[in-house]
Amino acid sequence: MEENQIAATPPIILTVSELNRLARDVLERSFPLFWVSGEISNLTRAASGHWYFSLKDGGAQARCIMFKGRNSYLGWIPKEGDKVEARATVTLYEARGDFQLTIEFLQRAGLGTLFEAFELLKAKLQLEGLFDSRLKKPIPIHPRQIGIVTSPNAAALRDVLSTLKRRMPSISVVIYPTPVQGKGADTLIAIAINKASQRAECDVLIVCRGGGSIEDLWQFNEEIVARAIANCKIPTISGVGHETDFTIADFVADARAPTPTAAAELATPDRQSMLYQLTSLQQRLSKQINDAINQRAQTLDYLARRLLSPMQQVKQQANQVTQLHMRLSSAFSQQLQTQQQYVLSLSNSLKQLNPHAVLERGYAFVQSVKGELVTDSARLAKNEIVKITFSKGEANAQIMPVAKNSRQPDLF
């Protein structure tokens, strides 16, 4: 009976789409984000910006896709045959039932070891204090001569030289040629830096090279180069790679520039900017001078209005003398008139008090023999001789008996 019931249960029949969807769900749950290594083959860069390729080894291969939103952050483009390490998730492309890897990040094989060596050296030098900002030498604002450590055939040198010529063509340049890539390049770079330091003929030293892979830039992650930069007596600028590239040289140098061109800009003042500043200062100075001249001119005009020429002073003084003369004459006339009136008044008073004026009216005065004026008849003696003075002439007289209690006649 149970067998009949089982036989009666209808089988679950899946569509291909359902099957692929279930398979996809199982794969994505079973394989979280992981790393896988292999060799790139059949690389296609679609117009959409997505990359399609396969990862293979000696025994198998897997289809891969790396979407535009992820590959745009790499900074490098893989090519056929590159050995890489990929961080990926497993999925199934349902439309075709294809098993594939969705790549989240891609790097060249062996970079893990390089990154580990990078971090170890970085930690070692940092512990020794080679990255200490207090030891950084200031970059001179107006260098007279600039040194460049790089390959004479590198595009980075052309970029630096053209930037220096554009910004400040008057600054001379000394090139310390050295390979910047390949076996033994780290030792040669260190020798070039030490030579520049010993010769001390430059005010600032640029250590640079163009962009590349981490392997291409690895010479600037070597300890011998780092110590050469740290011991350099000249202020150093590291301009290695692109903006996203960082090397040990960047941390040890006195200043880090994101590119060789930026290193040249950091090492030199901008001629155009300086000319603009100079023009601006010249305009400000000219305005200040004109303002000062105008102010002085106004002051001069004010003083000129107060200042008289010698002829004007003579005329003014002549007028003043004339006015003073007139005032003096007037005052003198008034004073003379006042004195004349006073003299006239005194003269009139004198005339009134003059005895001769009285005598002219018929009076006479009597004097004793001693010349004393006799004003009281009681003082005279009988037969005393007196002198009588008239208005005209004099006469002597003898005193007769004097009448008693005679009343004196009124003279006025």
C-alpha positions in Angstrom: 0.0 0.0 0.0 2.9 2.4 0.8 4.5 1.6 -2.5 1.3 2.6 -4.3 1.2 5.9 -2.4 4.8 6.7 -3.3 4.1 5.8 -6.9 1.1 8.1 -6.8 3.2 11.1 -5.7 4.0 13.2 -8.8 7.7 14.0 -9.4 9.1 17.5 -9.0 10.0 18.7 -12.5 12.3 21.8 -12.6 12.6 24.1 -15.6 16.1 24.8 -16.8 15.8 28.4 -15.4 14.8 27.0 -12.0 17.6 24.6 -12.0 20.2 27.2 -12.9 18.8 29.5 -10.3 19.0 26.8 -7.6 22.5 25.9 -8.7 23.5 29.6 -8.5 22.1 29.9 -5.0 24.0 26.8 -3.9 27.2 28.0 -5.4 27.0 31.6 -4.0 26.1 30.3 -0.5 28.9 27.6 -0.5 31.7 29.9 -1.8 32.0 33.2 0.0 34.6 35.8 -1.1 38.0 33.9 -1.6 41.3 34.2 -3.4 42.3 32.2 -6.5 45.4 32.3 -8.7 45.8 31.5 -12.4 46.9 32.7 -15.8 44.8 35.1 -17.8 43.6 34.0 -21.2 41.0 35.0 -23.8 40.9 38.5 -22.4 38.1 40.7 -23.9 37.5 44.3 -22.9 33.9 45.0 -23.9 32.6 48.4 -25.0 30.6 48.5 -21.8 33.8 48.6 -19.9 33.4 45.1 -18.5 36.3 42.6 -18.7 35.8 39.0 -19.8 38.5 36.4 -19.5 39.5 33.0 -18.2 41.7 32.0 -15.4 43.6 28.7 -16.1 46.3 26.5 -14.7 47.8 23.3 -16.1 44.6 21.3 -15.5 41.5 23.5 -15.7 40.1 26.9 -16.4 37.2 29.0 -15.2 35.3 31.8 -16.9 35.6 35.2 -15.2 33.9 38.6 -15.4 35.2 41.9 -13.8 32.6 44.7 -14.0 33.6 48.2 -15.0 32.8 49.5 -11.4 35.6 47.3 -10.1 38.3 47.3 -12.9 38.3 51.1 -13.1 40.1 51.2 -9.7 43.0 48.8 -10.6 45.4 51.4 -12.2 46.8 48.7 -14.5 45.4 46.5 -17.4 46.2 42.8 -17.5 47.2 41.1 -20.7 47.3 37.6 -22.0 49.5 35.3 -20.1 49.7 37.4 -16.9 49.8 35.4 -13.8 47.4 37.0 -11.3 45.7 36.6 -8.0 42.0 37.4 -7.9 39.6 38.0 -5.1 36.3 36.6 -6.3 32.9 35.0 -5.7 31.5 32.0 -7.5 28.2 32.4 -9.4 26.3 30.8 -12.3 25.3 32.7 -15.4 21.7 31.5 -15.6 21.0 32.3 -19.3 23.7 29.8 -20.4 24.2 27.8 -17.4 27.9 28.8 -17.3 29.9 28.5 -14.1 31.9 31.7 -13.7 33.8 33.8 -11.2 32.9 37.4 -10.5 36.2 39.2 -9.8 36.2 41.9 -7.1 40.0 42.7 -7.1 42.9 41.6 -9.3 46.7 41.8 -8.6 49.8 40.4 -10.2 50.9 37.1 -8.7 53.4 37.4 -5.9 52.3 40.8 -4.8 51.4 39.5 -1.4 55.0 38.7 -0.7 56.0 42.2 -2.0 53.4 43.9 0.2 54.6 42.0 3.2 58.2 43.0 2.6 57.0 46.6 2.0 55.2 46.7 5.4 58.1 45.1 7.2 60.7 47.6 5.9 58.2 50.5 6.5 57.7 49.4 10.1 61.5 49.0 10.7 62.4 52.5 9.3 59.5 54.1 11.1 60.7 52.7 14.4 64.2 54.1 13.7 62.6 57.5 13.2 63.4 58.0 9.5 59.8 59.1 8.9 59.8 61.7 11.7 58.4 65.0 10.5 60.7 66.9 12.8 63.7 65.7 10.8 62.3 66.9 7.5 64.3 69.6 5.9 62.3 72.5 4.4 62.2 72.8 0.7 63.8 76.1 -0.4 61.3 78.6 -1.9 63.8 80.0 -4.4 66.4 77.4 -5.4 69.3 78.5 -7.6 70.1 75.0 -8.8 68.0 71.7 -8.8 69.4 68.2 -9.0 67.5 65.3 -10.5 68.1 61.6 -9.9 66.5 59.5 -12.6 67.1 57.7 -15.8 68.3 60.1 -18.6 66.0 58.2 -21.1 62.9 58.3 -18.8 59.8 60.1 -19.8 59.7 61.4 -16.3 62.8 63.4 -16.9 61.3 65.1 -19.9 58.2 65.9 -17.9 60.3 67.4 -15.1 62.5 69.4 -17.4 59.6 70.8 -19.4 57.8 71.8 -16.1 61.0 73.5 -14.7 61.5 75.4 -18.0 57.8 76.5 -18.0 57.8 77.6 -14.3 61.2 79.0 -13.8 63.6 78.8 -16.8 66.4 80.7 -15.0 67.0 77.8 -12.6 69.9 75.6 -13.7 69.6 71.8 -13.5 72.1 69.0 -12.7 71.1 65.5 -13.7 72.6 62.5 -11.8 71.8 59.7 -14.2 71.0 56.2 -13.0 68.8 53.3 -14.1 65.5 53.2 -12.1 64.5 49.7 -13.0 66.1 46.3 -13.3 68.6 44.3 -11.3 71.0 46.3 -9.2 69.1 49.6 -9.9 68.6 50.2 -6.2 72.3 50.3 -5.6 72.9 52.7 -8.5 70.1 54.9 -7.4 71.6 55.1 -3.9 75.0 55.9 -5.4 73.6 58.8 -7.4 71.8 60.2 -4.3 75.0 60.0 -2.3 77.0 61.7 -5.1 74.5 64.6 -5.1 74.8 64.9 -1.4 78.6 64.9 -1.4 78.9 67.4 -4.2 76.3 69.7 -2.5 76.0 71.8 -5.6 72.2 71.9 -5.6 69.6 73.5 -3.3 67.1 70.7 -3.7 67.2 67.1 -5.1 64.3 65.4 -7.0 64.3 61.6 -7.0 61.8 60.5 -9.6 60.5 58.0 -12.1 57.3 57.5 -14.0 54.4 55.2 -13.1 54.4 51.4 -13.4 53.6 48.2 -11.5 54.7 47.6 -8.0 57.5 45.5 -9.4 58.6 48.4 -11.6 58.7 50.8 -8.7 60.2 48.3 -6.2 63.7 49.8 -6.5 62.4 52.7 -4.4 61.2 50.3 -1.7 64.7 49.0 -1.1 66.4 49.9 2.2 69.6 51.1 0.5 67.7 53.8 -1.4 65.7 54.8 1.7 68.8 55.3 3.8 70.5 57.2 1.0 67.6 59.6 0.9 67.5 59.9 4.7 71.3 60.7 4.9 71.2 63.2 2.0 72.3 66.6 3.1 70.2 68.3 0.4 66.4 68.6 0.9 64.8 65.8 -1.2 61.5 65.5 -3.0 60.2 62.0 -4.0 58.2 61.9 -7.2 57.8 58.2 -7.9 54.9 56.8 -9.9 51.4 58.1 -10.0 49.1 59.6 -7.3 48.0 56.2 -6.0 51.5 54.8 -5.8 53.4 55.0 -2.5 56.9 53.8 -1.9 59.3 53.8 1.0 61.2 56.7 -0.6 58.0 58.8 -0.3 58.0 58.4 3.5 61.7 59.0 3.9 62.0 62.1 1.6 61.6 65.6 3.0 58.6 66.0 0.7 56.4 63.7 -1.4 55.0 64.6 -4.7 52.3 62.4 -6.4 54.0 62.6 -9.8 57.4 63.7 -11.3 55.6 66.7 -12.8 54.3 67.6 -9.3 57.8 67.2 -7.9 59.1 69.8 -10.3 56.2 72.1 -9.4 57.0 71.6 -5.7 60.7 72.4 -6.2 60.2 75.7 -8.1 58.3 78.9 -7.7 55.9 79.7 -10.5 57.3 82.4 -12.7 53.9 83.5 -14.0 52.6 83.7 -10.4 55.6 85.7 -9.3 55.2 88.0 -12.3 51.5 88.4 -11.3 52.4 89.1 -7.7 55.2 91.5 -8.9 52.7 93.4 -11.1 50.2 93.5 -8.3 52.8 94.9 -5.9 53.9 97.4 -8.5 50.4 98.6 -8.9 49.9 98.9 -5.2 53.2 100.7 -4.8 52.4 103.0 -7.7 49.0 103.8 -6.1 50.6 104.5 -2.7 53.2 106.7 -4.3 50.5 108.6 -6.3 48.4 109.0 -3.1 51.4 110.2 -1.2 52.3 112.7 -4.0 48.7 113.9 -4.1 48.6 114.4 -0.4 51.9 116.3 -0.4 50.7 118.4 -3.4 47.6 119.4 -1.3 49.8 120.2 1.6 52.1 122.2 -0.7 49.1 124.1 -2.1 47.9 124.9 1.4 51.3 126.1 2.4 51.7 128.0 -0.9 48.5 129.9 -0.1 50.0 130.9 3.2 53.5 131.7 1.7 54.1 135.1 0.2 56.8 135.9 -2.3 59.4 138.5 -1.3 57.7 141.2 -3.5 54.4 140.4 -1.9 56.0 140.5 1.5 57.6 143.9 0.7 54.3 145.2 -0.6 52.5 143.9 2.4 55.1 145.4 4.8 55.0 148.7 2.8 51.2 148.7 3.3 51.7 147.9 7.0 54.3 150.7 7.3 51.9 153.1 5.5 49.1 152.0 7.8 51.4 152.4 10.8 52.6 155.8 9.6 49.0 156.9 9.2 48.1 155.6 12.6 51.3 157.2 14.1 50.5 160.5 12.3 46.9 160.4 13.6 48.0 159.5 17.1 50.7 162.2 17.0 48.1 164.7 15.7 45.7 163.7 18.4 48.5 163.8 21.0 49.7 167.2 19.7 46.2 168.5 19.8 45.7 167.2 23.3 48.9 168.7 24.4 48.2 172.0 22.7 44.8 172.2 24.4 46.5 171.3 27.7 49.2 174.0 27.1 46.5 176.5 26.1 44.6 175.6 29.3 47.8 176.1 31.3 48.5 179.3 29.5 45.1 180.6 30.3 45.5 179.5 33.8 48.9 181.2 33.9 47.5 184.3 32.5 44.9 184.4 35.1 47.4 183.8 37.8 50.1 186.2 36.3 50.5 189.1 38.7 51.2 191.4 35.8 47.8 190.7 34.4 46.4 192.0 37.7 48.7 195.0 37.6 47.5 195.8 34.1 44.0 196.2 35.5 45.2 199.0 37.7 46.5 197.1 40.7 50.0 197.3 42.3 51.8 195.2 44.9 54.0 196.4 47.7 57.3 195.0 48.8 59.3 195.7 51.9 62.9 196.8 51.8 63.8 193.1 52.2 61.8 192.3 49.1 58.9 190.6 51.0 55.4 191.1 49.6 53.3 193.1 52.0 49.8 191.8 52.2 48.8 193.2 55.6 49.1 196.9 56.5 49.5 196.0 60.1 53.0 194.8 59.3 54.1 198.3 58.1 55.7 200.9 60.3 55.4 204.7 60.1 57.8 206.3 57.8 58.9 202.8 56.5 60.1 202.8 52.9 58.4 200.3 50.6 58.6 199.6 46.9 55.5 199.7 44.8 55.3 197.8 41.6 52.9 199.0 38.9 52.0 197.4 35.6 54.6 199.7 34.1 57.4 200.8 36.3 58.1 201.0 40.1 58.2 203.7 42.8 59.3 204.0 46.4 57.0 205.4 49.0 57.1 206.3 52.6 54.4 204.9 54.9 52.1 207.4 56.5 50.0 206.6 59.5 47.8 203.6 58.7 44.1 203.8 59.0 42.6 201.4 61.4 39.9 198.9 60.5 39.9 200.0 56.9 38.0 197.6 54.7 39.9 196.0 51.8 38.4 196.9 48.5 37.1 194.0 46.3 39.4 193.2 43.5 36.8 191.4 41.5 
